[in-house]
Amino acid sequence: MSKQVLAVPSVVIRFAGDSGDGIQLTGDRFTAQTATFGNDLATLPDFPAEIRAPQGTLPGVSAFQLHFADHGVATPGDSADVLIAMNPAALKANVGHLRPAAQIIADSDQFTPRNLTKAGYATNPLEDGSLEGYTVQPVPLTALTVGALKDSGLSRKDAERAKNMFALGLLSWMYQRPTEGTIAHLTSKFAKKPAIMRANIAAFHAGWNFGETTEAFAVSYEIAPAPAPSGVYRNITGNLALSYGLVAGARQAGLPLFLGSYPITPASDILHELSRHKNFGVTTFQAEDEIAAVSAALGASFGGSIGVTTTSGPGIALKAEAIGLAVTLELPLIVVDIQRGGPSTGLPTKTEQADLLQVLHGRNGESPLPVVSASSPADCFDACIEAVRIALKYRTPVVLLSDGYLANGSEPWRIPHSSTLPDLTVEFATGPNGTAADGSPRFLPYLRDPETLARPWAVPGTPGLEHRIGGLEKADGTGDISYDADNHEFMVRTRQAKVDGIARDLPPTVVDDPDGEARVLVLGWGSTAGPIAAACAEVRAAGGSVARAHLRHLNPFPADLGEVLAAYDRVLIPEMNLGQLALLIRGRYLVDAVSHTQVRGTPFKASDLRTAIEKVISDV
């Protein structure tokens, strides 16, 4: 039977089901197929914090959204074109994420009276007309999967677990996705469980064949590959890119990498990944708590390694005193904060960017440090290289900000050649650099580089480089303990000047202002980059004029930022917090910035930002 194939420029698909339905695996495999095909893409995993909520209930719903296209995409999509709902709870929790007339493919076998009641439905939405605004296609996914595996030797319960692969096969047929990668993945993943491997592959093929033969699906869709610069690409998540960035930064510096970490959502994947790379000189230490993790990393930095600690907002609070110690010791240390919803335990699996003021000011005393932020999953690699560069060059702890959206989301990444990465080689102190009162040679641990104000980095055990360390104030030059008021004032101002001086080392602010006539600038940081870019593109397509700039360096700000802000009549700052960057911009530059905020645990929708931008333009 010949079926119609329609070419479309893009599509947004949302998979949803119980946490035990393999939704994230299904989304990951469809994403991998799509990346292999050559589409540009962006993903948004959306899963609950509960280890396993009661089956069939709204708190237990897991979802995965994928936007892919034959052109560049900046977001995982405002609303989905297709929803695959594995049960009533998945439908109810996700129907609000659909565009009008979207397609709903629902496992009709799961719409039983019991499951409908658990999801809060009085009647079956597949039959009562409540979904008439959508194209609803009930498919008995469970029964079809069990039927396809009747000769597998598996129990019915085990056979039902493969229904996510049946759904993946069906969607792979609908959107002309390559299948070889999924077959290879299943073969490898279940190599030690051949019965499970064969069952999943059979269910995947059955789903493909169902799409090919059933009259219920008369149309499949073709989304052509997106044009991209030549190179080797792979799909990558933010946490994986960040892990690779840490390894690459250490290799470029010629130093061992030490990670001291305590597991915390959504940063734990970095610990898992780095533990696989001992061959690159990486040591991972899973500490008993956050304080031990950062203290061990700082100790590794003292010993001549690149010390790294990874966490989220609650861990930053616990690490604060040790980070302050790193400020006083003036040693390189990378503190990675994968932000999540707060306060307290908050929303562990949801995204937010509300730790900016915390990492800037959440320590006792004057304890300045640089702050770098990543703007996309792939950009986590470059942001990490930059954080390592600053930490090594200026002998300072550096905070690298990511968030849950970037950490778990993915996009194509053009793999850089090592020859394009910066040389981060460090010169350690090798001998005395001053004289003692009696004229004998002495090592002065706080004798600073006149350009960077960085102090020497001395590896313990090097003859002649004995010096004191600790949290008490140091005397300028000698590093001796000092309670002198003038010395303390000098050291505090010097540490601040060192961080401020990093601005001289930063590139000019890049402003996207195509016609040069915009009167409104949209200023962002972190993961708002994609939604802001998409919203500005929509405004321009509708005839509006708007400029945008995105900050990688949040402390210090780029040296030319004040001039950039002054060139526009109004500045709009969207943030997933209550206006933290806006507060800093107003205080530093006396700009009456317009703050546009949300704290919903989800990224901005481009359509919402477009409305906000157009309102500011109309008010100018």
C-alpha positions as CSV (number, residue, x, y, z in Angstrom):
1,M,0.0,0.0,0.0
2,S,1.5,3.3,-1.1
3,K,1.1,6.1,1.4
4,Q,1.5,9.8,1.0
5,V,4.7,11.5,2.2
6,L,4.5,15.2,3.0
7,A,7.6,17.4,3.3
8,V,7.4,19.8,6.3
9,P,10.0,22.2,7.6
10,S,9.8,21.3,11.3
11,V,7.9,19.4,13.9
12,V,7.7,19.3,17.7
13,I,7.0,15.9,19.3
14,R,6.3,15.2,23.0
15,F,6.5,11.7,24.5
16,A,4.7,11.3,27.8
17,G,4.0,8.4,30.2
18,D,4.7,6.9,33.5
19,S,8.3,7.2,34.9
20,G,8.6,3.5,34.3
21,D,7.5,3.6,30.7
22,G,11.0,4.4,29.4
23,I,9.9,7.8,28.1
24,Q,13.4,9.4,28.5
25,L,15.0,6.5,26.7
26,T,12.5,6.7,23.9
27,G,13.1,10.4,23.5
28,D,16.9,9.9,23.6
29,R,16.7,7.3,20.9
30,F,14.4,9.4,18.6
31,T,16.8,12.3,19.2
32,A,19.8,10.2,18.3
33,Q,18.1,9.1,15.1
34,T,17.2,12.7,14.2
35,A,20.8,13.9,14.8
36,T,22.1,11.1,12.6
37,F,19.7,12.2,9.9
38,G,21.1,15.7,10.0
39,N,18.3,17.8,11.3
40,D,18.9,20.7,13.7
41,L,17.2,20.0,17.0
42,A,16.6,21.0,20.6
43,T,15.2,18.9,23.4
44,L,13.5,19.4,26.7
45,P,13.4,16.4,29.1
46,D,10.7,16.9,31.7
47,F,10.5,14.4,34.5
48,P,9.4,14.3,38.1
49,A,11.6,14.4,41.2
50,E,10.0,11.3,42.7
51,I,11.9,8.1,42.3
52,R,8.7,6.3,41.4
53,A,5.4,8.0,42.1
54,P,2.2,5.8,42.1
55,Q,1.7,4.4,38.6
56,G,-0.9,6.2,36.5
57,T,-0.9,9.4,38.7
58,L,-0.2,12.9,37.6
59,P,2.9,13.3,39.8
60,G,4.5,10.3,38.1
61,V,4.3,11.6,34.6
62,S,7.5,11.8,32.6
63,A,7.8,13.7,29.3
64,F,10.3,14.4,26.6
65,Q,9.9,17.1,24.0
66,L,11.9,17.3,20.8
67,H,11.9,20.1,18.2
68,F,13.7,19.2,14.9
69,A,13.7,21.0,11.6
70,D,15.3,21.5,8.2
71,H,16.7,24.8,9.5
72,G,18.3,26.1,12.6
73,V,16.2,25.9,15.8
74,A,16.8,27.7,19.0
75,T,14.3,26.2,21.4
76,P,12.6,22.8,22.0
77,G,9.3,24.5,20.8
78,D,6.6,26.5,22.5
79,S,3.9,23.8,21.9
80,A,3.9,20.3,20.5
81,D,2.5,19.2,17.1
82,V,2.3,15.5,18.3
83,L,1.8,14.0,21.7
84,I,2.3,10.3,22.4
85,A,0.4,9.6,25.6
86,M,0.9,6.2,27.2
87,N,-1.9,6.6,29.7
88,P,-4.6,9.0,30.9
89,A,-2.4,10.8,33.3
90,A,0.2,11.5,30.6
91,L,-2.6,13.0,28.5
92,K,-4.0,15.2,31.2
93,A,-0.6,16.5,32.3
94,N,0.5,17.3,28.8
95,V,-2.5,18.3,26.7
96,G,-1.8,21.9,27.7
97,H,1.5,21.8,25.9
98,L,-0.2,21.1,22.5
99,R,-1.0,23.6,19.7
100,P,-4.5,23.7,18.4
101,A,-5.3,20.7,16.0
102,A,-2.3,18.8,17.3
103,Q,-2.1,15.1,16.8
104,I,-2.6,12.9,19.9
105,I,-1.6,9.2,19.7
106,A,-2.8,7.5,22.8
107,D,-2.5,4.0,24.1
108,S,-6.2,3.2,24.2
109,D,-5.5,0.0,26.2
110,Q,-4.5,2.1,29.2
111,F,-7.7,4.2,29.3
112,T,-9.4,1.9,31.7
113,P,-11.9,3.0,34.4
114,R,-9.3,2.6,37.1
115,N,-6.6,4.6,35.2
116,L,-9.1,7.3,34.3
117,T,-10.1,7.7,37.9
118,K,-6.4,7.9,39.0
119,A,-5.8,10.7,36.5
120,G,-9.0,12.6,37.6
121,Y,-11.1,11.9,34.5
122,A,-14.9,11.4,35.1
123,T,-15.3,10.1,31.5
124,N,-12.9,8.8,28.8
125,P,-11.5,11.8,26.9
126,L,-10.9,9.6,23.9
127,E,-14.6,9.1,23.6
128,D,-16.4,12.1,25.2
129,G,-15.6,14.8,22.6
130,S,-13.5,16.8,25.0
131,L,-10.5,16.5,22.6
132,E,-12.4,17.5,19.4
133,G,-10.0,20.4,18.9
134,Y,-7.2,17.8,18.2
135,T,-6.6,14.9,15.9
136,V,-7.0,11.9,18.2
137,Q,-5.7,8.5,17.1
138,P,-6.3,5.8,19.7
139,V,-3.8,2.9,19.2
140,P,-3.8,-0.2,21.4
141,L,-0.1,0.0,21.9
142,T,0.0,-2.5,24.8
143,A,-2.0,-5.2,23.0
144,L,-0.1,-4.7,19.8
145,T,3.2,-5.0,21.6
146,V,2.1,-8.1,23.5
147,G,0.9,-9.7,20.3
148,A,4.1,-9.0,18.5
149,L,6.0,-10.7,21.4
150,K,3.7,-13.7,21.9
151,D,6.5,-16.1,20.9
152,S,9.3,-14.3,22.8
153,G,9.0,-16.4,25.9
154,L,8.5,-13.3,28.0
155,S,5.7,-12.9,30.5
156,R,2.9,-10.5,29.6
157,K,4.2,-8.0,32.1
158,D,7.7,-8.0,30.7
159,A,6.4,-7.9,27.1
160,E,4.3,-4.8,28.0
161,R,7.5,-3.0,29.0
162,A,8.6,-2.9,25.3
163,K,5.6,-0.8,24.3
164,N,7.9,2.3,24.3
165,M,9.9,0.6,21.5
166,F,6.7,-0.1,19.6
167,A,5.8,3.6,19.9
168,L,9.4,4.6,18.8
169,G,9.1,2.4,15.8
170,L,5.8,3.9,14.8
171,L,7.1,7.5,15.2
172,S,10.3,6.5,13.3
173,W,8.1,5.4,10.4
174,M,6.0,8.5,10.6
175,Y,9.0,10.8,10.3
176,Q,11.3,8.8,8.1
177,R,13.9,8.3,10.8
178,P,16.9,6.0,10.3
179,T,16.6,2.8,12.3
180,E,20.1,1.3,12.3
181,G,21.4,3.3,15.2
182,T,18.5,2.2,17.5
183,I,19.0,-1.4,16.5
184,A,22.7,-1.1,17.3
185,H,21.9,0.6,20.6
186,L,19.5,-2.1,21.7
187,T,21.9,-4.8,20.7
188,S,24.6,-3.2,22.8
189,K,22.4,-2.2,25.8
190,F,20.9,-5.6,26.3
191,A,23.8,-7.8,25.1
192,K,23.8,-9.7,28.4
193,K,20.0,-10.2,28.2
194,P,19.4,-11.6,24.7
195,A,15.7,-12.3,25.3
196,I,15.1,-8.7,26.3
197,M,17.2,-7.5,23.4
198,R,15.3,-9.5,20.9
199,A,11.9,-8.4,22.4
200,N,12.8,-4.7,22.2
201,I,14.0,-5.0,18.6
202,A,10.9,-7.0,17.6
203,A,8.7,-4.4,19.2
204,F,10.5,-1.6,17.4
205,H,10.1,-3.4,14.1
206,A,6.5,-4.1,14.8
207,G,5.8,-0.4,15.5
208,W,7.5,0.5,12.2
209,N,5.5,-2.1,10.3
210,F,2.2,-1.0,12.0
211,G,2.7,2.5,10.6
212,E,3.6,1.1,7.2
213,T,0.5,-1.2,6.9
214,T,-2.3,0.3,9.0
215,E,-4.9,2.5,7.4
216,A,-5.1,4.6,10.6
217,F,-1.9,6.4,9.5
218,A,-2.2,7.4,5.9
219,V,0.5,10.0,5.8
220,S,4.2,10.1,6.9
221,Y,6.4,13.2,7.0
222,E,9.8,14.2,5.7
223,I,11.9,16.8,7.3
224,A,15.1,17.4,5.3
225,P,18.5,17.7,6.9
226,A,19.4,21.2,8.0
227,P,22.3,23.0,6.3
228,A,25.4,23.3,8.6
229,P,29.1,24.1,8.3
230,S,31.2,21.1,7.4
231,G,32.6,19.1,10.3
232,V,32.0,16.2,12.5
233,Y,28.9,16.5,14.6
234,R,27.3,14.6,17.4
235,N,24.2,15.2,19.6
236,I,25.3,16.3,23.1
237,T,23.7,17.3,26.4
238,G,24.9,20.2,28.5
239,N,26.3,18.0,31.3
240,L,28.2,15.9,28.8
241,A,29.6,18.9,27.0
242,L,30.6,20.4,30.3
243,S,32.4,17.1,31.2
244,Y,34.3,17.1,28.0
245,G,35.1,20.8,28.5
246,L,36.7,20.1,31.8
247,V,38.8,17.2,30.4
248,A,39.8,19.4,27.4
249,G,40.7,22.3,29.6
250,A,42.9,20.1,31.8
251,R,44.6,18.6,28.7
252,Q,45.3,22.0,27.2
253,A,46.8,23.1,30.6
254,G,48.8,19.9,30.8
255,L,47.5,19.3,34.3
256,P,45.6,16.5,36.1
257,L,41.9,17.1,36.7
258,F,40.4,16.3,40.1
259,L,36.7,16.3,40.7
260,G,35.4,16.4,44.3
261,S,31.6,16.0,44.1
262,Y,28.6,14.9,46.1
263,P,25.7,13.6,44.1
264,I,22.9,16.1,43.5
265,T,20.3,16.6,40.8
266,P,20.9,17.8,38.1
267,A,24.7,17.8,38.4
268,S,25.4,14.1,39.1
269,D,25.8,13.2,35.4
270,I,29.1,15.1,35.4
271,L,30.5,12.9,38.2
272,H,29.3,9.8,36.3
273,E,30.9,10.9,33.1
274,L,34.2,12.1,34.4
275,S,34.6,8.8,36.3
276,R,35.0,7.1,32.9
277,H,38.0,9.2,31.9
278,K,40.9,8.0,34.1
279,N,42.9,7.6,30.9
280,F,42.9,11.4,30.5
281,G,44.4,11.9,34.0
282,V,41.0,12.5,35.6
283,T,40.5,11.6,39.3
284,T,36.9,11.6,40.7
285,F,36.1,11.6,44.4
286,Q,32.5,11.1,45.6
287,A,32.7,12.7,48.9
288,E,30.5,12.2,52.0
289,D,29.0,15.7,51.7
290,E,29.3,19.0,49.8
291,I,31.8,20.5,52.2
292,A,34.2,17.6,51.9
293,A,33.8,17.7,48.1
294,V,34.8,21.3,47.6
295,S,37.5,21.1,50.3
296,A,39.1,18.1,48.5
297,A,38.9,19.9,45.2
298,L,40.6,22.9,46.8
299,G,43.3,20.7,48.2
300,A,43.9,19.2,44.8
301,S,44.4,22.7,43.4
302,F,46.9,23.4,46.2
303,G,48.7,20.3,45.0
304,G,48.9,21.4,41.4
305,S,45.8,19.9,39.8
306,I,42.8,21.6,38.4
307,G,40.3,21.2,41.2
308,V,36.7,21.1,40.3
309,T,33.5,20.7,42.3
310,T,30.0,20.2,40.9
311,T,26.7,20.9,42.5
312,S,23.4,22.8,42.4
313,G,22.1,25.7,44.5
314,P,21.7,23.8,47.8
315,G,25.3,22.6,47.5
316,I,26.5,26.1,46.7
317,A,25.1,27.2,50.1
318,L,27.1,24.4,51.9
319,K,30.3,25.1,49.9
320,A,30.3,28.8,50.7
321,E,32.9,28.8,53.4
322,A,35.4,26.7,51.5
323,I,34.9,28.9,48.3
324,G,35.7,31.9,50.5
325,L,38.8,30.0,51.6
326,A,39.7,29.6,47.9
327,V,39.3,33.4,47.4
328,T,41.8,34.0,50.3
329,L,44.3,31.3,49.2
330,E,43.9,32.7,45.6
331,L,44.1,29.2,44.0
332,P,42.4,28.1,40.8
333,L,39.1,26.2,41.5
334,I,36.2,25.5,39.2
335,V,32.8,25.6,41.0
336,V,30.1,24.3,38.7
337,D,26.5,25.2,39.6
338,I,23.8,23.4,37.7
339,Q,20.9,25.6,38.8
340,R,17.5,24.2,39.7
341,G,14.2,25.4,41.1
342,G,14.4,26.6,44.7
343,P,14.4,27.6,47.5
344,S,15.6,24.7,49.7
345,T,15.0,21.3,48.0
346,G,12.5,23.2,45.7
347,L,12.0,21.6,42.3
348,P,15.0,19.3,41.9
349,T,14.3,18.3,38.3
350,K,13.0,21.6,37.0
351,T,15.1,24.5,35.7
352,E,15.7,28.0,37.0
353,Q,18.5,30.6,36.9
354,A,18.1,32.0,40.4
355,D,21.6,31.5,41.8
356,L,23.3,34.5,40.3
357,L,23.2,36.7,43.4
358,Q,24.0,33.7,45.5
359,V,27.3,32.9,43.7
360,L,28.2,36.6,43.6
361,H,27.5,37.5,47.2
362,G,26.6,34.4,49.1
363,R,29.8,34.3,51.2
364,N,31.0,36.2,54.3
365,G,33.3,39.2,53.8
366,E,34.4,40.8,50.6
367,S,35.1,37.6,48.5
368,P,34.9,38.4,44.8
369,L,35.2,35.8,42.1
370,P,34.5,35.6,38.4
371,V,31.2,34.1,37.2
372,V,30.8,32.6,33.7
373,S,27.6,31.2,32.3
374,A,26.8,28.8,29.4
375,S,24.0,29.6,27.0
376,S,23.2,26.3,25.3
377,P,23.9,22.6,25.8
378,A,26.8,22.7,23.3
379,D,28.0,26.0,24.6
380,C,28.7,24.3,28.0
381,F,31.9,23.0,26.4
382,D,33.2,26.5,25.4
383,A,32.1,28.1,28.7
384,C,34.0,25.5,30.6
385,I,37.2,26.1,28.6
386,E,36.8,29.8,29.4
387,A,36.2,29.1,33.1
388,V,39.4,27.0,33.2
389,R,41.4,29.7,31.4
390,I,40.3,32.4,33.8
391,A,41.0,30.3,36.9
392,L,44.5,29.3,35.8
393,K,45.5,32.7,34.5
394,Y,44.2,34.8,37.5
395,R,44.7,32.2,40.3
396,T,41.1,32.5,41.4
397,P,38.0,30.3,42.0
398,V,35.6,30.6,39.1
399,V,31.8,29.8,39.2
400,L,30.4,28.2,36.0
401,L,26.7,28.6,35.8
402,S,24.5,26.1,33.9
403,D,21.0,25.0,34.7
404,G,18.7,22.0,34.5
405,Y,17.4,22.9,31.0
406,L,20.9,23.0,29.6
407,A,22.2,20.1,31.6
408,N,19.5,17.6,30.3
409,G,18.7,19.3,27.0
410,S,20.6,18.4,23.9
411,E,21.5,19.8,20.5
412,P,24.0,19.1,17.6
413,W,27.6,19.9,18.5
414,R,30.3,20.5,16.0
415,I,33.3,18.7,17.6
416,P,36.3,21.1,17.6
417,H,39.8,20.0,16.7
418,S,42.2,20.2,19.6
419,S,44.4,22.5,17.6
420,T,41.6,25.2,17.8
421,L,41.6,25.1,21.6
422,P,43.6,27.7,23.5
423,D,46.9,27.0,25.1
424,L,46.3,27.0,28.8
425,T,49.8,26.0,29.9
426,V,50.7,27.1,33.4
427,E,54.1,28.0,34.8
428,F,54.6,26.9,38.4
429,A,56.9,28.7,40.8
430,T,60.3,26.9,40.7
431,G,62.3,28.8,43.3
432,P,62.6,31.8,45.7
433,N,61.4,35.1,44.3
434,G,62.4,37.4,47.1
435,T,64.7,37.9,50.0
436,A,64.1,37.6,53.8
437,A,65.1,40.3,56.3
438,D,68.5,38.7,56.7
439,G,69.1,38.8,53.0
440,S,68.6,35.1,52.4
441,P,66.4,33.9,49.5
442,R,62.7,33.5,50.3
443,F,59.6,32.6,48.5
444,L,57.0,35.3,48.6
445,P,53.6,33.6,47.8
446,Y,51.7,36.9,47.4
447,L,54.2,38.6,45.1
448,R,51.9,39.3,42.2
449,D,52.1,39.4,38.5
450,P,51.9,43.2,37.6
451,E,49.4,42.6,34.8
452,T,47.0,40.0,36.2
453,L,47.7,40.4,40.0
454,A,47.8,36.6,40.1
455,R,50.1,35.2,42.8
456,P,52.6,32.4,42.1
457,W,51.4,28.8,42.1
458,A,53.7,26.6,44.1
459,V,53.5,22.9,44.1
460,P,53.9,21.5,47.7
461,G,57.3,19.8,48.3
462,T,59.2,22.1,45.9
463,P,62.4,23.0,47.8
464,G,62.6,26.6,48.8
465,L,58.9,27.3,48.3
466,E,57.7,26.8,51.9
467,H,54.8,29.1,52.8
468,R,51.8,29.4,55.0
469,I,48.2,28.7,53.9
470,G,44.9,29.1,55.6
471,G,41.9,31.3,56.0
472,L,43.4,34.0,58.2
473,E,44.3,37.2,56.4
474,K,47.7,37.2,54.7
475,A,50.3,39.9,54.7
476,D,51.0,41.4,51.3
477,G,53.9,39.6,49.6
478,T,55.1,37.4,52.5
479,G,51.8,35.6,53.1
480,D,52.4,35.8,56.9
481,I,49.3,36.0,59.1
482,S,48.4,39.7,59.5
483,Y,45.8,41.5,61.5
484,D,47.0,44.9,60.4
485,A,44.2,47.2,59.3
486,D,46.0,48.8,56.4
487,N,47.2,45.4,55.1
488,H,43.6,44.0,55.3
489,E,42.3,47.0,53.4
490,F,45.0,46.6,50.7
491,M,44.4,42.8,50.3
492,V,40.7,43.2,50.1
493,R,41.0,45.9,47.4
494,T,43.7,43.9,45.6
495,R,41.6,40.8,45.3
496,Q,38.7,42.9,44.0
497,A,41.0,44.6,41.5
498,K,42.2,41.2,40.3
499,V,38.7,40.2,39.4
500,D,37.8,43.6,38.0
501,G,40.9,43.4,35.8
502,I,39.6,40.3,34.0
503,A,37.3,42.6,32.0
504,R,40.4,43.9,30.1
505,D,40.8,40.3,28.9
506,L,37.3,39.8,27.6
507,P,36.1,40.2,24.0
508,P,33.8,43.0,23.0
509,T,30.1,42.5,23.6
510,V,28.5,41.0,20.5
511,V,25.2,42.8,19.6
512,D,22.8,41.3,17.1
513,D,21.2,44.4,15.5
514,P,20.7,43.7,11.8
515,D,19.4,47.0,10.6
516,G,21.1,49.2,13.2
517,E,17.9,51.0,13.8
518,A,16.6,49.2,16.9
519,R,15.7,51.3,19.9
520,V,15.2,48.3,22.2
521,L,17.9,45.9,23.4
522,V,17.1,42.5,24.8
523,L,19.9,41.5,27.2
524,G,20.1,37.9,28.5
525,W,22.3,35.4,30.1
526,G,22.4,31.7,30.5
527,S,19.8,29.4,29.0
528,T,17.5,32.3,27.9
529,A,19.6,32.6,24.8
530,G,17.5,30.3,22.6
531,P,14.1,31.7,23.5
532,I,15.4,35.3,23.2
533,A,16.9,34.6,19.7
534,A,13.7,32.9,18.6
535,A,11.5,35.7,19.9
536,C,13.7,38.4,18.3
537,A,13.5,36.6,15.0
538,E,9.7,36.5,15.2
539,V,9.6,40.2,16.0
540,R,11.8,41.0,13.0
541,A,9.8,38.7,10.7
542,A,6.7,40.7,11.7
543,G,8.4,44.0,10.7
544,G,9.7,45.1,14.1
545,S,13.2,46.2,14.9
546,V,15.0,44.8,18.0
547,A,18.6,44.2,19.1
548,R,19.8,41.5,21.4
549,A,23.0,40.7,23.3
550,H,23.9,37.8,25.5
551,L,26.3,37.8,28.4
552,R,28.8,35.0,29.1
553,H,30.7,36.9,31.7
554,L,28.6,38.0,34.7
555,N,31.5,39.1,36.9
556,P,33.2,41.1,35.8
557,F,30.9,42.4,33.0
558,P,32.6,43.1,29.7
559,A,34.4,46.5,29.7
560,D,32.2,47.9,26.9
561,L,28.8,46.8,28.3
562,G,28.0,50.3,29.6
563,E,28.4,51.8,26.1
564,V,26.3,49.1,24.6
565,L,23.4,49.7,27.0
566,A,23.6,53.5,26.6
567,A,23.1,53.1,22.8
568,Y,19.5,52.0,23.2
569,D,16.4,53.7,24.6
570,R,15.2,50.7,26.5
571,V,16.8,47.5,27.8
572,L,14.6,44.4,28.4
573,I,16.1,41.7,30.6
574,P,14.3,38.3,30.6
575,E,15.3,36.0,33.4
576,M,14.1,32.8,35.0
577,N,14.2,34.4,38.4
578,L,12.7,37.6,39.9
579,G,15.1,40.0,38.2
580,Q,18.6,39.3,39.5
581,L,20.6,40.5,36.5
582,A,18.3,43.4,36.1
583,L,19.1,44.5,39.7
584,L,22.8,44.3,38.9
585,I,22.5,46.3,35.7
586,R,20.4,49.0,37.3
587,G,22.9,49.3,40.2
588,R,26.1,49.3,38.1
589,Y,25.0,51.3,35.0
590,L,22.0,53.3,36.3
591,V,19.9,51.9,33.4
592,D,16.2,51.7,34.0
593,A,16.1,48.1,32.7
594,V,12.7,46.5,32.2
595,S,12.7,43.1,33.9
596,H,10.6,40.3,32.5
597,T,10.6,37.2,34.7
598,Q,9.2,33.8,35.3
599,V,9.9,31.0,37.8
600,R,7.8,28.2,36.5
601,G,10.5,25.5,36.3
602,T,10.4,25.6,32.5
603,P,12.2,27.7,29.9
604,F,10.6,30.8,28.4
605,K,8.3,30.4,25.4
606,A,9.4,32.4,22.4
607,S,5.8,33.6,21.9
608,D,5.7,35.0,25.4
609,L,8.9,36.8,25.0
610,R,7.8,38.2,21.6
611,T,4.8,39.7,23.3
612,A,7.0,41.2,26.0
613,I,9.4,42.6,23.4
614,E,6.6,44.1,21.3
615,K,5.1,45.8,24.3
616,V,8.4,47.5,25.2
617,I,8.9,48.6,21.6
618,S,5.4,50.1,21.5
619,D,6.1,52.0,24.8
620,V,9.3,53.6,23.5
